[in-house]
Amino acid sequence: MTDPLTRVRRGALVLLGFSTFAIVAHHGLTRRSWLESAHWLVVTISSVGYGEKSLEGPAVQAFTIFVILVGISLAAYTLGGFLQLLTQGEIDRALGVRRMSRGIDQLTGHTIICGYGRLGQTLAEELAAHRDGFVVVERDAQLVAEAAETGCLFVVGDATQEESLEKAGVQRAKALIVALDSDADNVFLTLTARNLNPTLTIIARGDLPTTEKKLLQAGANRVVMPALLGARRIAHMINRPHAAELIDLVTDRRVLNVQMEELPVGEESPWAGTSIRDAGTRAVHRLLIVALRRADGTMVFNPDADLVVRPGDTAIVMGKREDIEKFRQEQRL
């Protein structure tokens, strides 16, 4: 079924084209001025009429009948679509969808969150706090309304369908979060997304232990099991309560002004080719180097201060946000 906005646009274009044709044809048949021909068109289509008796010849009368029938039909078609737009509030919705599409089209290297449940909502809040670009894909009307209230970009549709992922810019995205309610849907979504973008980083949620293997086979880079993570966290609270509390304080930005950050080291960085000590991470910037991930994937935990940092390495640091940002700018990270 044609949507009202398309109906109005199509009807207006056809009516404009037909009106132009009718004015030109009437001018040619009657040799009257262009103004008189335009006046004749308006009077004809509006059904105002000319009087009881027409003084025109048979050819002009037949043409007038044709213009009346076609013109009224086109006008009614266009007006009906416009009234439908008004009654359904389609104008605001259509303009909103258009703005949303433009916003998504401008994103690149963003994250796609498939599913706006509790996991998706929390993840959206975290990405928004870090000012990372992201798009939510959700089909539930209530959840879509909640996403719209936060002002985030979203696509209304089934995330397992290629069309929805393409609208979300899956070819330009850097990561995709699979967070649907069904493990079967998560597996199918992972497979679909991997086929659309072979280089995409896919992090998938799974509920059943048997689902992890299927998600990895479907193309997921990492699989998160919320039930398993929750059980481990509870165990940490029992066995190592103070360590668990510290982790909570670090991960909750509202409680403690401390965060963990990844700092990739490029060839243009002054840090490349020098030691951790030379960069003054601890003495000058008050940053703790938790680990250093080498370019070959090797993870060095609690690296020595004399360890030389090479291009392609990634430093995992912990400290205050302003100290991390200052160090990032100074070292061009």
C-alpha positions as CSV (number, residue, x, y, z in Angstrom):
1,M,0.0,0.0,0.0
2,T,1.3,3.5,-1.0
3,D,2.1,5.6,2.0
4,P,0.4,9.0,2.2
5,L,3.5,11.1,1.7
6,T,4.3,9.2,-1.5
7,R,0.7,9.6,-2.6
8,V,0.8,13.4,-2.1
9,R,4.1,13.7,-3.9
10,R,3.1,11.5,-6.8
11,G,-0.4,13.1,-7.1
12,A,1.1,16.7,-7.0
13,L,3.6,15.9,-9.8
14,V,1.0,14.3,-12.0
15,L,-1.5,17.1,-11.4
16,L,1.2,19.7,-12.2
17,G,2.1,17.9,-15.4
18,F,-1.5,17.5,-16.5
19,S,-2.3,21.2,-15.7
20,T,0.6,22.3,-17.8
21,F,-0.6,20.2,-20.7
22,A,-4.2,21.4,-20.3
23,I,-3.2,25.1,-20.4
24,V,-1.0,24.6,-23.4
25,A,-3.7,22.6,-25.2
26,H,-6.5,25.1,-24.4
27,H,-4.3,28.0,-25.6
28,G,-3.7,26.2,-28.8
29,L,-7.3,25.3,-29.4
30,T,-8.9,28.6,-28.5
31,R,-6.0,31.0,-29.3
32,R,-6.8,32.8,-26.0
33,S,-4.2,34.4,-23.8
34,W,-2.2,32.3,-21.3
35,L,-3.9,34.0,-18.4
36,E,-7.4,33.1,-19.8
37,S,-6.3,29.5,-20.4
38,A,-5.0,29.3,-16.8
39,H,-8.2,30.8,-15.5
40,W,-10.2,28.3,-17.6
41,L,-8.2,25.4,-16.0
42,V,-8.9,26.6,-12.5
43,V,-12.6,27.2,-13.1
44,T,-12.9,23.8,-14.8
45,I,-11.1,21.6,-12.2
46,S,-12.7,23.5,-9.3
47,S,-16.2,22.7,-10.8
48,V,-17.2,26.4,-10.5
49,G,-18.6,26.2,-14.1
50,Y,-19.1,28.8,-16.8
51,G,-22.9,29.3,-16.9
52,E,-25.9,27.4,-18.3
53,K,-24.7,27.1,-21.9
54,S,-21.2,26.7,-23.4
55,L,-20.4,28.9,-26.4
56,E,-17.3,26.8,-27.3
57,G,-17.1,24.5,-30.3
58,P,-17.5,20.7,-30.1
59,A,-13.7,20.1,-29.9
60,V,-13.2,22.5,-27.0
61,Q,-16.3,21.1,-25.3
62,A,-15.0,17.5,-25.6
63,F,-11.6,18.6,-24.3
64,T,-13.2,20.4,-21.4
65,I,-15.1,17.3,-20.4
66,F,-11.8,15.3,-20.5
67,V,-10.0,17.9,-18.4
68,I,-12.9,18.0,-15.8
69,L,-12.9,14.2,-15.4
70,V,-9.1,13.8,-15.2
71,G,-8.4,17.0,-13.2
72,I,-11.0,16.3,-10.5
73,S,-9.7,12.7,-10.2
74,L,-6.1,13.9,-9.7
75,A,-7.1,16.6,-7.4
76,A,-9.1,14.2,-5.3
77,Y,-6.3,11.7,-5.2
78,T,-3.8,14.4,-4.1
79,L,-6.1,16.0,-1.6
80,G,-7.1,12.6,-0.1
81,G,-3.4,11.8,0.5
82,F,-2.9,15.2,2.2
83,L,-5.9,14.7,4.4
84,Q,-4.6,11.3,5.4
85,L,-1.3,12.9,6.3
86,L,-3.0,15.3,8.6
87,T,-5.2,12.8,10.3
88,Q,-2.4,10.3,11.0
89,G,0.2,12.9,11.8
90,E,2.3,11.5,9.0
91,I,4.0,14.8,8.1
92,D,6.0,14.9,11.4
93,R,6.7,11.2,11.3
94,A,7.9,11.3,7.7
95,L,10.1,14.3,8.4
96,G,11.5,12.6,11.5
97,V,12.3,9.4,9.6
98,R,14.0,11.4,6.9
99,R,16.2,13.3,9.5
100,M,16.9,9.9,11.2
101,S,18.0,8.4,7.9
102,R,20.3,11.4,7.1
103,G,21.8,11.1,10.6
104,I,22.5,7.4,10.1
105,D,23.9,7.9,6.6
106,Q,26.5,10.3,8.1
107,L,27.9,7.7,10.5
108,T,30.9,5.7,9.9
109,G,32.9,3.4,12.2
110,H,29.9,3.3,14.5
111,T,28.3,0.5,16.6
112,I,25.0,-1.1,15.8
113,I,22.9,-2.3,18.8
114,C,20.4,-5.0,17.8
115,G,17.8,-5.2,20.5
116,Y,16.8,-2.4,22.9
117,G,16.1,-4.5,26.0
118,R,17.9,-4.1,29.3
119,L,21.2,-5.0,27.9
120,G,20.8,-2.8,24.8
121,Q,19.6,0.2,26.9
122,T,22.5,0.0,29.3
123,L,25.0,-0.3,26.4
124,A,23.4,2.7,24.6
125,E,23.8,4.8,27.8
126,E,27.5,3.8,28.0
127,L,28.2,4.6,24.3
128,A,26.3,7.9,24.6
129,A,28.4,8.8,27.7
130,H,31.6,8.2,25.7
131,R,30.1,10.0,22.7
132,D,30.5,7.0,20.5
133,G,28.3,6.9,17.4
134,F,25.7,4.1,17.5
135,V,22.4,3.0,16.0
136,V,19.7,0.9,17.7
137,V,17.7,-1.6,15.6
138,E,14.4,-2.6,17.3
139,R,11.0,-3.8,16.1
140,D,9.0,-3.5,19.3
141,A,6.9,-0.3,19.2
142,Q,7.2,0.4,22.9
143,L,11.0,-0.1,23.0
144,V,11.3,2.1,19.9
145,A,9.4,4.9,21.7
146,E,11.7,4.6,24.6
147,A,14.7,4.8,22.3
148,A,13.2,7.9,20.6
149,E,12.8,9.6,23.9
150,T,16.6,9.4,24.6
151,G,17.3,11.1,21.2
152,C,19.5,8.2,19.9
153,L,19.4,7.1,16.3
154,F,17.3,4.0,15.6
155,V,15.9,1.8,12.8
156,V,12.5,0.3,13.2
157,G,12.6,-3.2,11.9
158,D,13.6,-6.8,12.4
159,A,17.4,-7.0,13.0
160,T,17.6,-10.4,11.5
161,Q,16.6,-9.0,8.1
162,E,19.3,-7.6,5.8
163,E,17.3,-4.5,5.0
164,S,17.2,-3.4,8.6
165,L,21.0,-3.9,9.0
166,E,21.7,-2.0,5.8
167,K,19.6,0.9,6.9
168,A,21.7,0.9,10.1
169,G,24.9,1.2,7.9
170,V,26.3,-2.3,8.6
171,Q,28.8,-1.9,5.8
172,R,30.3,1.2,7.4
173,A,30.0,0.0,11.1
174,K,33.0,-1.1,13.2
175,A,31.0,-3.3,15.6
176,L,27.6,-4.9,16.0
177,I,26.1,-6.0,19.3
178,V,23.7,-9.0,19.1
179,A,21.3,-8.6,22.0
180,L,18.0,-10.2,21.0
181,D,15.8,-12.2,23.3
182,S,16.1,-15.5,21.4
183,D,19.3,-17.5,21.0
184,A,18.1,-18.7,17.7
185,D,17.5,-15.2,16.4
186,N,21.0,-14.2,17.7
187,V,22.6,-17.0,15.8
188,F,20.8,-16.1,12.6
189,L,21.5,-12.4,13.1
190,T,25.2,-13.1,13.6
191,L,25.3,-15.1,10.4
192,T,23.5,-12.4,8.4
193,A,25.7,-9.6,9.7
194,R,28.9,-11.5,9.0
195,N,27.8,-12.1,5.4
196,L,27.1,-8.4,5.0
197,N,30.4,-7.2,6.5
198,P,33.3,-9.7,6.8
199,T,35.5,-7.3,8.8
200,L,32.8,-6.3,11.3
201,T,33.4,-7.0,15.0
202,I,30.4,-8.9,16.3
203,I,29.8,-9.3,20.0
204,A,26.9,-11.6,20.7
205,R,24.8,-12.4,23.7
206,G,23.9,-16.0,24.5
207,D,21.7,-17.5,27.3
208,L,22.4,-21.2,26.9
209,P,25.9,-22.7,27.2
210,T,25.3,-24.6,24.0
211,T,24.7,-21.4,22.1
212,E,28.3,-20.1,22.5
213,K,29.8,-22.5,20.0
214,K,27.0,-21.8,17.5
215,L,27.5,-18.1,17.7
216,L,31.2,-18.4,17.2
217,Q,30.7,-20.7,14.2
218,A,28.2,-18.2,12.8
219,G,30.9,-15.5,12.9
220,A,30.8,-13.8,16.3
221,N,34.2,-12.5,17.5
222,R,33.2,-12.6,21.2
223,V,30.3,-14.2,23.0
224,V,28.9,-12.8,26.3
225,M,26.9,-15.0,28.7
226,P,25.1,-12.7,31.1
227,A,24.1,-15.5,33.4
228,L,27.7,-16.7,33.7
229,L,29.1,-13.2,34.2
230,G,26.5,-12.5,36.9
231,A,27.4,-15.7,38.7
232,R,31.1,-14.9,38.6
233,R,30.4,-11.4,39.9
234,I,28.4,-12.7,42.8
235,A,31.2,-15.1,43.7
236,H,33.7,-12.2,43.6
237,M,31.5,-10.3,46.0
238,I,31.5,-13.2,48.4
239,N,35.2,-14.2,48.1
240,R,36.8,-10.8,47.3
241,P,34.3,-8.1,48.3
242,H,36.8,-5.2,48.3
243,A,38.2,-6.1,44.9
244,A,34.7,-6.4,43.6
245,E,33.8,-3.0,45.1
246,L,36.8,-1.4,43.4
247,I,35.8,-2.8,40.0
248,D,32.3,-1.4,40.5
249,L,33.7,2.0,41.4
250,V,35.9,2.0,38.3
251,T,33.1,1.0,35.9
252,D,30.6,3.4,37.4
253,R,31.7,6.9,36.2
254,R,29.1,8.5,38.5
255,V,30.7,7.3,41.7
256,L,34.5,7.6,41.1
257,N,36.3,9.9,38.6
258,V,38.4,7.0,37.4
259,Q,38.2,4.9,34.2
260,M,40.1,2.4,32.2
261,E,41.0,3.3,28.6
262,E,42.7,1.7,25.6
263,L,45.3,3.9,23.9
264,P,46.5,2.5,20.6
265,V,50.1,3.6,19.8
266,G,50.7,4.8,16.2
267,E,53.9,5.4,14.4
268,E,53.5,9.2,14.7
269,S,53.3,9.0,18.5
270,P,56.3,10.3,20.5
271,W,55.8,7.3,22.8
272,A,56.6,4.8,20.0
273,G,60.1,3.5,20.4
274,T,60.5,4.7,24.0
275,S,59.9,3.1,27.4
276,I,56.9,3.5,29.7
277,R,59.2,5.3,32.1
278,D,60.3,7.9,29.5
279,A,56.6,8.8,28.8
280,G,56.1,9.7,32.4
281,T,52.9,7.8,32.7
282,R,53.1,7.4,36.5
283,A,55.4,10.3,37.6
284,V,54.0,13.0,35.4
285,H,50.5,12.0,34.3
286,R,49.5,9.8,37.3
287,L,48.4,7.0,35.1
288,L,48.5,3.3,35.9
289,I,49.6,1.0,33.0
290,V,47.4,-2.1,33.7
291,A,48.6,-4.0,30.7
292,L,50.2,-3.6,27.3
293,R,48.8,-5.5,24.3
294,R,51.5,-6.1,21.7
295,A,50.8,-5.8,18.0
296,D,51.1,-9.6,17.7
297,G,48.3,-10.1,20.3
298,T,50.6,-10.9,23.2
299,M,49.2,-9.4,26.5
300,V,51.8,-8.1,29.0
301,F,50.2,-7.6,32.4
302,N,51.6,-4.9,34.7
303,P,54.5,-4.2,32.4
304,D,57.9,-3.1,33.7
305,A,58.7,0.7,33.5
306,D,61.7,0.0,31.2
307,L,59.5,-1.9,28.7
308,V,59.8,-0.2,25.2
309,V,56.5,0.6,23.6
310,R,56.3,-0.2,19.8
311,P,54.0,1.1,17.1
312,G,50.9,-1.1,16.9
313,D,50.8,-1.7,20.7
314,T,47.8,-0.8,22.8
315,A,48.2,0.4,26.3
316,I,45.4,-0.3,28.8
317,V,45.6,2.5,31.4
318,M,43.6,3.5,34.4
319,G,43.4,7.0,35.9
320,K,41.3,10.1,36.0
321,R,39.5,11.1,32.8
322,E,41.2,14.5,32.5
323,D,44.7,12.9,33.0
324,I,44.0,10.3,30.3
325,E,42.9,12.9,27.9
326,K,45.9,15.1,28.6
327,F,48.3,12.2,28.1
328,R,46.4,11.2,24.9
329,Q,46.9,14.7,23.4
330,E,50.5,14.9,24.4
331,Q,51.5,11.6,23.0
332,R,49.2,12.0,19.9
333,L,47.4,8.7,20.7
